């Protein structure tokens, strides 16, 4: 067992400690709430919508990183990275206590490196989260959720053979695709903090059979067995979101999820933590620092790390 596997196994306490940190941090949030948000769910103001509230909002960004070298004696390779991201939300609630929150996340990017014959992927993420709740009180809800995530472009393994740069396709759209759903409890203080706890949660990894047909020696493709299209899991999921202006013109956004499988390897905790620091220059220009940590024992069994830093155009929708 490698170091990352040892670190993320047998640590059930981590599941609750991280949630406690984010829950405590939300109590210090100084984000202003709208007047409507301060009202209890059974006292939604009368309006032409009959007591219903709907909100559409989000953020889109275009970032780039660039390096150029010419006759540079100490060496270096010119490179250009282009990134596009969309984070869009739909929120609905009414006087009967129905809550429906949906989020669409799209992030895609490519990198050109001087001397390489292929463009290489810098980011590729497509995810939809939808949660329906029935309010217990102002903040707590019974909940049911559905999560879908995949990639949009083919993924390749790059290698050199006989002095030539070659590539082999190892993944594609809907291979893999991960679908999760479950029942539990949903806590939402405002648009800047929410937490969903689902002790009853199903998870399916779906892949193309053309990849599993080529497996050898009991190998698995993203956790799926030889000549199979999918694998089912049953467990518990905790997910959440936190947003705060930590200092003037610097906004911290963090999305996280943790999954425990009841059926096998129950000592493992799979997690996905995505954090984004937005440095605002003016209303249109901003910088982003993105850190994405992912551990899934069924996909790769090692800690995956992705870090991006760039300057670009940022537009609130």
C-alpha positions in Angstrom: 0.0 0.0 0.0 1.5 3.4 -1.0 1.7 6.4 1.2 -1.4 8.2 -0.1 -3.6 5.1 0.4 -2.3 4.7 4.0 -3.0 8.3 4.7 -6.6 8.2 3.5 -7.6 4.9 5.1 -8.8 4.1 8.6 -9.6 7.8 9.2 -13.3 7.9 9.8 -12.8 10.9 12.1 -11.6 12.9 9.1 -15.1 12.7 7.6 -16.6 14.5 10.5 -13.6 16.8 11.3 -13.7 18.5 7.9 -17.4 19.0 8.0 -17.0 20.6 11.5 -14.4 23.0 10.2 -16.6 24.2 7.3 -19.7 24.3 9.5 -17.8 26.5 12.1 -16.3 28.7 9.4 -19.8 29.5 8.1 -20.8 31.1 11.5 -18.2 33.8 10.8 -19.3 34.6 7.3 -19.9 38.3 6.9 -21.7 38.0 3.5 -24.8 40.2 3.4 -28.1 38.3 2.9 -31.0 39.6 1.1 -34.0 40.7 3.1 -36.0 37.7 1.7 -33.3 35.3 2.9 -33.8 36.4 6.5 -37.5 35.4 6.5 -38.5 31.9 7.7 -39.7 29.6 5.0 -43.3 29.9 6.0 -43.2 33.7 5.8 -42.1 34.2 2.2 -43.2 37.6 1.0 -46.2 38.0 -1.2 -45.3 38.7 -4.8 -46.5 38.4 -8.3 -45.0 34.9 -8.3 -47.4 33.8 -5.5 -44.8 33.4 -2.8 -42.2 31.6 -5.0 -38.6 32.7 -5.2 -36.3 31.9 -8.1 -32.7 32.9 -8.6 -30.4 32.5 -11.6 -26.7 33.5 -11.0 -23.2 32.3 -11.8 -19.8 33.1 -13.1 -17.9 32.6 -16.3 -14.2 33.0 -16.8 -11.5 32.8 -19.5 -7.9 32.4 -18.2 -4.6 32.1 -19.9 -1.0 31.3 -18.9 1.9 32.0 -21.3 5.7 31.6 -21.3 8.0 32.4 -24.2 11.8 31.7 -24.7 14.1 32.5 -27.6 17.8 31.8 -27.5 17.6 31.6 -23.7 20.9 30.2 -22.7 19.7 28.6 -19.5 17.0 26.7 -21.3 13.2 26.7 -21.3 10.2 25.8 -23.5 7.6 28.2 -24.7 4.0 27.2 -23.6 0.5 28.6 -23.8 -2.4 27.4 -21.7 -6.0 28.5 -22.3 -8.8 27.8 -19.8 -12.6 28.4 -19.9 -14.9 27.9 -16.9 -18.6 28.2 -16.2 -20.3 27.9 -12.8 -24.0 28.5 -12.9 -26.8 28.1 -10.3 -30.5 27.9 -10.2 -32.3 28.2 -6.8 -36.1 27.8 -6.2 -38.1 27.9 -3.0 -41.8 28.5 -2.1 -44.1 29.0 0.9 -44.7 25.3 1.2 -41.1 24.6 2.1 -40.0 23.1 -1.2 -36.3 23.9 -2.0 -34.6 23.0 -5.3 -31.0 23.9 -5.9 -29.1 23.0 -9.1 -25.6 23.8 -10.1 -23.8 23.4 -13.5 -20.1 23.3 -13.6 -18.0 23.3 -16.8 -14.2 23.7 -17.0 -12.2 23.0 -20.0 -8.7 23.9 -21.2 -5.7 23.0 -23.4 -1.9 23.5 -23.3 0.5 24.0 -26.2 4.1 23.2 -25.4 6.8 24.2 -27.9 8.3 21.1 -29.6 5.3 18.9 -28.9 3.2 17.6 -31.9 0.0 17.3 -29.7 -2.1 19.8 -27.8 -2.5 18.5 -24.2 -5.4 18.8 -21.9 -5.1 21.3 -19.0 -8.6 20.7 -17.6 -11.8 18.8 -18.6 -14.7 18.7 -16.2 -18.5 18.6 -16.7 -20.7 18.2 -13.6 -24.4 18.7 -12.7 -25.6 18.7 -9.1 -29.3 18.9 -8.3 -30.9 18.8 -4.9 -34.5 18.8 -3.8 -35.4 19.4 -0.2 -38.5 19.8 2.0 -37.8 22.3 4.8 -37.9 21.2 8.4 -37.2 24.8 9.6 -35.4 27.9 8.3 -32.1 26.1 7.7 -32.6 22.3 7.8 -34.3 20.2 5.1 -35.1 16.6 4.2 -33.2 16.1 0.9 -32.8 14.0 -2.1 -29.9 14.6 -4.5 -28.6 13.6 -7.9 -25.0 14.2 -9.2 -23.6 13.5 -12.6 -20.0 14.1 -13.8 -17.9 13.2 -16.7 -15.4 14.7 -19.2 -16.1 16.2 -22.6 -12.9 15.5 -24.6 -10.9 12.3 -25.1 -8.1 11.7 -22.6 -4.7 10.4 -23.9 -1.6 8.7 -22.5 1.5 10.3 -24.1 4.7 8.3 -24.6 7.8 8.2 -26.8 8.7 5.3 -29.0 11.7 5.1 -31.4 12.2 8.9 -31.0 8.6 9.7 -31.9 5.9 11.2 -29.7 2.8 9.0 -29.7 -0.5 9.0 -27.8 -3.1 6.4 -26.8 -6.7 7.2 -26.0 -7.6 6.0 -22.5 -10.9 7.8 -21.8 -13.6 9.8 -23.5 -17.0 11.4 -23.0 -19.2 9.2 -20.7 -16.2 6.9 -20.1 -16.0 7.2 -17.3 -19.3 8.8 -16.1 -20.2 8.9 -12.4 -23.8 9.1 -11.3 -24.7 9.5 -7.6 -28.0 9.8 -5.8 -29.2 9.6 -2.3 -31.5 10.7 0.6 -30.6 12.6 3.7 -30.5 16.1 5.3 -29.6 19.4 3.8 -28.4 22.5 5.7 -28.4 25.8 3.9 -27.6 29.0 5.8 -27.4 31.2 2.6 -26.0 31.0 -0.9 -22.5 31.2 0.6 -22.7 28.0 2.7 -24.6 24.7 2.4 -24.0 21.1 3.6 -25.7 17.9 2.5 -25.4 14.7 4.4 -26.8 11.5 2.7 -26.3 8.3 4.8 -28.2 6.4 2.1 -26.4 7.0 -1.2 -26.0 5.0 -4.4 -23.2 5.4 -6.9 -22.6 4.0 -10.4 -19.5 4.2 -12.5 -20.3 3.8 -16.2 -17.6 3.1 -18.9 -17.4 2.1 -22.5 -17.1 -1.7 -23.0 -14.4 -1.3 -25.6 -12.0 -0.4 -22.8 -12.9 -3.2 -20.4 -12.6 -5.9 -23.2 -8.9 -5.1 -23.4 -8.2 -5.7 -19.7 -5.7 -8.4 -18.6 -4.7 -10.1 -15.4 -7.6 -9.1 -13.3 -7.0 -5.4 -14.1 -9.9 -2.9 -13.8 -10.8 0.2 -15.8 -11.8 3.0 -13.5 -13.0 0.3 -11.0 -15.0 -1.7 -13.6 -14.3 -5.3 -14.2 -13.4 -7.1 -17.4 -16.0 -7.0 -20.1 -18.4 -5.0 -17.9 -20.0 -1.6 -18.5 -20.6 -0.4 -14.9 -20.1 -0.9 -11.2 -22.5 -0.1 -8.4 -21.6 1.2 -4.9 -23.7 1.8 -1.9 -22.6 4.0 0.9 -22.8 7.5 2.5 -22.0 10.9 0.9 -21.3 14.3 2.5 -20.9 17.3 0.2 -20.9 21.0 0.7 -20.0 24.5 -0.5 -18.4 27.5 1.2 -17.7 31.0 -0.1 -16.2 33.9 1.8 -14.4 37.2 1.0 -11.3 36.6 3.1 -9.9 40.1 2.4 -10.7 42.9 0.0 -11.0 41.7 -3.6 -10.0 38.1 -2.7 -12.8 35.5 -2.6 -12.4 32.0 -1.5 -14.7 29.3 -2.9 -14.6 25.7 -1.9 -16.6 22.7 -2.9 -16.0 19.3 -1.3 -17.5 15.8 -1.1 -16.6 12.6 0.8 -17.9 9.1 0.1 -17.7 6.0 2.2 -18.6 2.6 0.6 -20.6 0.3 2.8 -20.1 -2.8 0.6 -16.3 -3.0 0.4 -13.1 -1.3 1.6 -15.2 0.5 4.3 -12.0 1.9 5.9 -11.4 4.1 2.8 -12.8 7.6 2.3 -13.0 8.8 -1.2 -13.0 12.6 -1.4 -13.1 15.5 -3.9 -12.0 18.9 -2.8 -12.0 21.8 -5.2 -10.9 25.3 -4.0 -10.7 28.5 -6.0 -9.1 31.8 -4.9 -10.3 34.7 -7.1 -8.2 37.8 -7.1 -10.2 40.7 -8.4 -8.3 43.4 -10.3 -11.5 45.3 -11.5 -15.0 44.4 -12.5 -13.8 42.3 -15.5 -10.2 41.3 -14.9 -9.3 38.8 -12.3 -6.7 36.1 -11.4 -7.5 32.6 -10.2 -5.6 30.1 -8.1 -7.2 26.6 -8.3 -6.3 23.6 -6.2 -8.1 20.4 -6.9 -7.4 17.3 -4.7 -9.1 14.0 -5.6 -8.7 10.6 -4.0 -10.8 7.7 -5.3 -9.6 4.2 -4.5 -11.7 2.7 -7.4 -10.5 5.1 -10.1 -6.7 5.1 -9.4 -6.0 4.5 -5.7 -3.5 7.4 -5.5 -3.9 11.1 -4.5 -4.6 13.2 -7.7 -3.5 16.8 -7.6 -4.3 19.6 -10.0 -3.1 23.2 -9.6 -3.7 26.2 -11.9 -2.8 29.8 -11.6 -3.8 32.3 -14.2 -5.0 35.8 -15.2 -8.1 36.3 -17.3 -11.5 37.7 -17.8 -14.1 37.0 -15.2 -17.9 37.9 -15.6 -20.7 37.5 -13.1 -23.9 36.4 -14.7 
